[in-house]
Amino acid sequence: MTRAKIADTRPMPVEMKQGETVFWCSCGRSKTQPFCDGSHRGTDFVPLSYTAEKDGKVFFCACKRTASPPLCDGSHKQLSQSDLDADAGLRTVWYKVAEHDALQEGGVRTVQAGSQALALTLFEGRYAALDNACPHQGGPLGEGSIECGDDGQCLLRCPWHGWDFHPTTGKSPDGFGDGVKTYPLELRDDGIYVAIKGSAVHQRTVADVIAQTLTQWDVRQVFGMVGHSNLGMADAVRRQAAQGAMRYYGIRHEGAAAFAASAYAKLTGRAAACLSIAGPGATNLLTGLWDARMDRAPVIALTGQVNTQVLGPGAFQEIDLAAAFAPVAAFSQTVLPGSRPVELADQACKHALVARDVAHLILPDEVQTQPVEDDLAAGTPDGRMGLAAIAPAEESLAAALARIRQAKRPVIIVGYGAREAMPEVLALADRLNAALLTTFKAKGQVADDHPLAAGVLGRSGTPVASWCMNEADLLLVFGASFSNHTGIAANKVIVQVDFDRAALGRFHRVEVPVWGEIGVTVRALSRELSAQHSWTDQRADIAARQRIWRDEKARRRARRGNAINAASVFEALSEHCPGDAVITVDVGNNAYAFGRYFTVKRQRVLMSGYLGSIGFALPAALGAWAATTEDGPWHDRQVVSISGDGGFGQYMAEFTTAVKYGMNITHVLLNDSALSKISKEQRAGHLEVWETGLVNPGFAGFAEQCGGLGILVKDEQALTDALTRAFAHAGPALVEIITDPDQT
C-alpha cells in the first residue's frame, strides 16, 4: 500500500548526565560509541538533566537511547517532555515470555508480558520484542511474517494492511515516519525475558467506576463472555473480582449468561449482571433478558459497542443497541464521552430493582477505558430507594374483608409474586381453614405435606387442586397472573392482591382488586379477621382427595412401556432429592410431569414462567449455584436442574462451564429422543407428527468427556443408585434417563 513520508522532525541535541558523565544510551554504559546497538541489557537509568531545546520545547525520541542527531533521525515516533515526566513514576518488571527455542530463524509470534502484548521476533540470530500493535489500525504484528524483498531488505509485515517494520529495531523503511516501540530483552538460563515499564498505581476508568457502583448496589455476580468490544469493562469486573467484591463466570453462549442472571435474580431478589460484546453478543442476550422481564427479575445488561468515532455509518458488529433493547429494558442508555457514568450506573441499578426489570448500559469501546478523576466517588443506593411497603387503600381492604367474611369455603391461590410473603399467607390459610393451591410457577412455595396443601393448579397440576377450586365459593389470589396455563376459574368470586397495579384484572374483571405489597396486605387482612369466624375446615377433604391422587400415581408408575415412565422418575427424585435443594426446570413434557408428580418439601423451584423458554434449566442452574456461594438463605444448597433432551441440547455446552467453576449441580435429563410435547400438540390438533424427532449424542458420555459425572439409566430399578451417586458427587453430574414419551 502507499504510505506518505512525514515531515522531517529531527530533535535538537540532548545531554544525558549521571554525575559528570554524559551517556548516549539509557543503559548508562555507552559513552564513546556514536550509537547503541541494543545488544546488552538496559537498566532503569533515568537521565538527570535534559537540555535539548527548540523554541522553549524539549524533544525526546521514543527509542529512549538518544535524542542527538545523527543518532536519531526523527523518522519514528517521538516523546515530549510530558511523556517522559509521566515515565518517572513507572517501575520496570521483567517477564518471562518464552523458552529459548520459541522461534526458528525468521520466526514471529505473539507473547504476553503482564498486560502488554508483544511481537517476539528472531532475525539474524537475534531475538527482539516489539509492540504488538501496528500504529496504523492496531494490527497484531505477532501474527505477521518476516519477508525479504528483491533488494535483500527483510521486514516484519503487518498481517492486516502490509505495513512494514524492521524485525529488531521496529523502525519503518526509509522514507516513512513511524515505527513501533521495542522493549529490552534478555536471554536468561531459563528462557527469554522482556522488561516492561508500568505504573504501580492503576488509573481509574469509566468502566471502573461503573463496576464499583454496581458492587455498592449489591450486584455480586456477573455472567458473560469477554470480547474485543468489552475489554475495558471486563478488566474493571476483573479488578472487582480480585478484591472479592464480585464473582465472574465466563459462559459459552451469551444467552446462557442472561438466563443465569435471571435465575439468580429470581432466587435472591438481588440484581445480577450479564456482559457481552457489541452486535451478535448483545443480541444473544435478548432471550434471557425477556425471561427476566416477564418474570419480574432485576437484571443489568452490560454490552460493548463500537467506538463512538465510527458509530452510525455501520461499522463491523455495529447495530442500534438502543433500539434493539428498547422493548426489553426499562432503562437503556449509552455511556458517551462526557457522560456522567456514575449517575447512569445508579439509574440502571435503581430501575432494575424498583421496577423488577431489565436495565441496560451500552459501553462504546474507547469510553470504557477513559480515565476519570481519582476522587470521583462510585454510586450507592443511599437516598435513592424508598421502602417497598405499599399498603392497600382502606376501601379496597374493607371490600376484601367483606367478601372473606361472607365466604364459607374460601381457597387461597398462591402465585410466584407471593414468594416473599409465604409465612403470612400460610398463617392466613390456617386461620381461614382454606385450601392452598399454587400456580405451576409457584410450585415449592407450599410444601406438599402441609395439611391444607392441594398442589399445583392448571395444565401442569393435580386433580386435587382443581377439585378444591371447583368447590370454593371465594378465590383469594395472591401474586398470580391469571394466564391460561394457570386455569384460575373466572366465574368465581375473586379477591386479587398484587404489587403491580397493571396486573389487577388484567385478563378479566375480578370482584375485588387490591393494590398492595402482598405481605403488607395479608398482614392487614389477618389483623381484621376474627379467629372465631366460622369457615369450613377443608383439611379432611384435602386428605381424602390426596389419597385418591396417590393411588392414581401408583397405577401410573406400574404402567410398562418402551422405557421408564415419568411418574416413576419423579417418584424416585422426590425421595432422593435434598429437601432444601434449588430446582431449575425446563419446559416440555418433563416440566408437566414435574408439576404433577414431584412431591415438594422445602425446595425452591425456578422456571421460565411467562416466557416459557426451552433451554432454561441448565443456564439457570449456573445462576442458582452462584447464589449458593453467598452467605444467606441459599448458602451451600444443592442445585438440581431438570430438562428433556430438547432443552438440554440448547445449552449443553454450559455443562463445561459448570465443570470449569466446580459447580455442585445435578442435572436430571429425561431423554425420549423427541420434542414430545410438540408431538402431542400436533396430535391434539389433528395434524401429522412432523419434525419432532431428535438425533442425540450419549449425554452421559458427553458429561464424562466434559470432566463431570455422567450416568445412563435405562432400567427403573437403577434410578435410586444413579440419583444417590449423582447427589453425592462433589461437582457437576448428569443423570440421563431413557423415558417413554407416551407415558407422562
LINWO-V263517 format. One record per pair of residues at least 12 apart in sequence whose C-alpha atoms are under 7 Angstrom apart, sorted by sequence separation. I is the first residue (numbers start at 0). J is the second residue. If there is no record, write none. Layout:
BEGIN
((I:J) (I:J))
END
This chain:
BEGIN
((107:119) (108:120) (117:129) (118:130) (143:155) (144:156) (154:166) (169:181) (182:194) (260:272) (305:317) (347:359) (699:711) (107:120) (117:130) (118:131) (143:156) (168:181) (182:195) (260:273) (304:317) (442:455) (678:691) (721:734) (96:110) (106:120) (107:121) (116:130) (117:131) (143:157) (164:178) (500:514) (552:566) (624:638) (677:691) (26:41) (61:76) (96:111) (106:121) (116:131) (143:158) (494:509) (623:638) (25:41) (26:42) (60:76) (61:77) (96:112) (105:121) (142:158) (257:273) (435:451) (436:452) (439:455) (493:509) (494:510) (495:511) (496:512) (497:513) (498:514) (675:691) (27:44) (60:77) (61:78) (104:121) (105:122) (140:157) (256:273) (330:347) (411:428) (434:451) (435:452) (436:453) (437:454) (438:455) (439:456) (474:491) (493:510) (494:511) (495:512) (496:513) (497:514) (498:515) (674:691) (26:44) (59:77) (60:78) (94:112) (103:121) (104:122) (139:157) (140:158) (433:451) (434:452) (435:453) (436:454) (437:455) (438:456) (473:491) (474:492) (475:493) (476:494) (477:495) (478:496) (492:510) (493:511) (494:512) (495:513) (496:514) (497:515) (498:516) (620:638) (673:691) (674:692) (25:44) (59:78) (102:121) (104:123) (138:157) (434:453) (436:455) (437:456) (472:491) (473:492) (474:493) (475:494) (476:495) (477:496) (478:497) (496:515) (497:516) (498:517) (673:692) (25:45) (58:78) (59:79) (104:124) (138:158) (330:350) (436:456) (439:459) (472:492) (473:493) (474:494) (475:495) (476:496) (477:497) (497:517) (582:602) (620:640) (672:692) (673:693) (58:79) (59:80) (138:159) (281:302) (329:350) (439:460) (496:517) (581:602) (582:603) (583:604) (584:605) (585:606) (672:693) (57:79) (58:80) (118:140) (119:141) (253:275) (411:433) (480:502) (578:600) (579:601) (580:602) (581:603) (582:604) (583:605) (584:606) (672:694) (57:80) (118:141) (410:433) (411:434) (412:435) (413:436) (414:437) (421:444) (578:601) (579:602) (580:603) (581:604) (582:605) (583:606) (617:640) (672:695) (707:730) (708:731) (709:732) (710:733) (711:734) (712:735) (713:736) (117:141) (133:157) (409:433) (410:434) (411:435) (412:436) (413:437) (414:438) (569:593) (573:597) (578:602) (616:640) (644:668) (707:731) (708:732) (709:733) (710:734) (711:735) (712:736) (713:737) (206:231) (210:235) (219:244) (220:245) (221:246) (222:247) (223:248) (224:249) (277:302) (408:433) (410:435) (411:436) (412:437) (413:438) (415:440) (573:598) (586:611) (616:641) (638:663) (639:664) (640:665) (641:666) (642:667) (643:668) (644:669) (707:732) (708:733) (709:734) (710:735) (711:736) (712:737) (206:232) (210:236) (219:245) (220:246) (221:247) (222:248) (223:249) (224:250) (261:287) (272:298) (273:299) (274:300) (275:301) (276:302) (277:303) (334:360) (414:440) (415:441) (418:444) (458:484) (570:596) (586:612) (616:642) (637:663) (638:664) (639:665) (640:666) (641:667) (642:668) (643:669) (644:670) (219:246) (220:247) (221:248) (222:249) (223:250) (253:280) (257:284) (270:297) (271:298) (272:299) (273:300) (274:301) (275:302) (276:303) (277:304) (329:356) (331:358) (332:359) (333:360) (334:361) (414:441) (457:484) (458:485) (565:592) (569:596) (570:597) (586:613) (637:664) (638:665) (639:666) (640:667) (641:668) (642:669) (643:670) (644:671) (207:235) (222:250) (269:297) (270:298) (271:299) (272:300) (273:301) (274:302) (275:303) (276:304) (277:305) (329:357) (330:358) (331:359) (332:360) (333:361) (334:362) (413:441) (436:464) (457:485) (569:597) (585:613) (644:672) (645:673) (17:46) (206:235) (224:253) (254:283) (258:287) (270:299) (328:357) (329:358) (330:359) (331:360) (332:361) (333:362) (456:485) (457:486) (585:614) (645:674) (16:46) (17:47) (214:244) (223:253) (253:283) (254:284) (257:287) (261:291) (327:357) (328:358) (336:366) (456:486) (566:596) (585:615) (15:46) (16:47) (214:245) (253:284) (257:288) (265:296) (328:359) (335:366) (585:616) (702:733) (15:47) (16:48) (109:141) (254:286) (264:296) (584:616) (614:646) (15:48) (108:141) (109:142) (223:256) (254:287) (264:297) (345:378) (434:467) (583:616) (613:646) (614:647) (14:48) (15:49) (107:141) (108:142) (222:256) (264:298) (345:379) (699:733) (14:49) (261:296) (292:327) (614:649) (618:653) (699:734) (13:49) (14:50) (34:70) (107:143) (341:377) (583:619) (614:650) (621:657) (699:735) (13:50) (33:70) (107:144) (261:298) (341:378) (583:620) (698:735) (13:51) (25:63) (222:260) (260:298) (278:316) (289:327) (624:662) (12:51) (25:64) (277:316) (278:317) (288:327) (11:51) (24:64) (105:145) (127:167) (129:169) (277:317) (278:318) (477:517) (11:52) (23:64) (24:65) (11:53) (23:65) (122:166) (134:179) (120:166) (133:179) (229:275) (11:58) (229:276) (438:485) (10:58) (228:276) (299:347) (658:706) (10:59) (130:179) (227:276) (228:277) (658:707) (129:179) (130:180) (221:271) (222:272) (223:273) (224:274) (225:275) (226:276) (655:705) (129:180) (130:181) (220:271) (221:272) (222:273) (223:274) (224:275) (129:181) (218:270) (219:271) (220:272) (221:273) (222:274) (223:275) (299:351) (13:66) (128:181) (129:182) (218:271) (298:351) (589:642) (12:66) (13:67) (128:182) (297:351) (589:643) (11:66) (12:67) (297:352) (581:636) (10:66) (11:67) (12:68) (128:184) (307:363) (580:636) (581:637) (582:638) (583:639) (584:640) (585:641) (10:67) (127:184) (304:361) (306:363) (579:636) (580:637) (581:638) (582:639) (583:640) (584:641) (585:642) (297:355) (298:356) (299:357) (300:358) (301:359) (302:360) (303:361) (304:362) (305:363) (306:364) (410:468) (580:638) (581:639) (582:640) (583:641) (584:642) (296:355) (297:356) (298:357) (299:358) (300:359) (301:360) (302:361) (303:362) (304:363) (305:364) (306:365) (580:639) (295:355) (296:356) (297:357) (298:358) (299:359) (300:360) (301:361) (302:362) (303:363) (304:364) (417:477) (577:637) (665:725) (295:356) (303:364) (410:471) (417:478) (585:646) (665:726) (409:471) (412:474) (416:478) (9:72) (10:73) (408:471) (409:472) (410:473) (411:474) (412:475) (413:476) (414:477) (415:478) (416:479) (9:73) (292:356) (408:472) (409:473) (410:474) (411:475) (412:476) (413:477) (414:478) (415:479) (8:73) (291:356) (292:357) (407:472) (408:473) (409:474) (410:475) (411:476) (412:477) (413:478) (414:479) (670:735) (675:740) (7:73) (291:357) (406:472) (413:479) (663:729) (664:730) (665:731) (666:732) (667:733) (668:734) (669:735) (670:736) (671:737) (406:473) (663:730) (664:731) (665:732) (666:733) (667:734) (668:735) (669:736) (670:737) (671:738) (662:730) (663:731) (664:732) (665:733) (666:734) (667:735) (668:736) (669:737) (670:738) (671:739) (288:357) (661:730) (662:731) (669:738) (671:740) (661:731) (658:731) (229:303) (657:731) (228:303) (228:304) (228:305) (589:669) (270:351) (463:544) (270:352) (463:545) (451:538) (588:675) (450:538) (453:541) (588:676) (587:676) (451:541) (99:190) (98:190) (99:191) (97:190) (98:191) (97:191) (75:170) (95:190) (96:191) (399:494) (423:518) (95:191) (96:192) (95:192) (96:193) (420:517) (424:521) (94:192) (95:193) (420:518) (423:521) (427:525) (93:192) (94:193) (423:522) (93:193) (94:194) (417:517) (430:530) (74:175) (75:176) (76:177) (93:194) (74:176) (75:177) (76:178) (92:194) (93:195) (432:534) (74:177) (75:178) (91:194) (92:195) (431:534) (432:535) (434:537) (91:195) (92:196) (432:536) (433:537) (91:196) (432:537) (90:196) (91:197) (89:196) (90:197) (89:197) (90:198) (89:198) (90:199) (88:198) (89:199) (399:511) (398:511) (395:513) (391:513) (391:514) (391:515) (400:524) (390:515) (389:515) (390:516) (408:534) (389:516) (407:534) (408:535) (388:516) (407:535) (212:341) (390:519) (391:520) (390:520) (209:340) (388:519) (209:341) (212:344) (216:348) (459:591) (208:341) (212:345) (460:594) (461:595) (205:340) (209:344) (229:364) (232:367) (459:594) (460:595) (228:364) (231:367) (459:595) (231:368) (455:594) (41:183) (40:183) (40:184) (40:185) (571:718) (575:722) (571:719) (575:723) (447:598) (563:714) (592:743) (447:599) (563:715) (446:599) (447:600) (446:600) (439:594) (446:601) (588:743) (443:599) (443:601) (443:602) (443:603) (0:161) (205:366) (206:367) (443:604) (205:367) (206:368) (442:604) (204:367) (205:368) (215:378) (216:379) (204:368) (205:369) (215:379) (216:380) (204:369) (205:370) (212:377) (204:370) (205:371) (211:377) (212:378) (440:606) (203:370) (204:371) (212:379) (202:370) (203:371) (440:608) (208:377) (4:174) (5:175) (203:373) (4:175) (5:176) (3:175) (4:176) (565:738) (563:737) (564:738) (562:737) (563:738) (564:739) (562:738) (563:739) (562:739) (565:742) (566:743) (561:739) (564:742) (565:743) (560:739) (564:743) (294:608) (294:609) (293:609) (290:607) (293:610) (290:610) (262:605) (258:615) (262:619) (266:623) (259:618) (263:622) (258:618) (259:619) (262:622) (263:623) (258:619) (259:620) (262:623) (259:621) (260:622) (255:618) (259:622) (263:626) (251:652) (251:653) (250:653) (250:656))
END
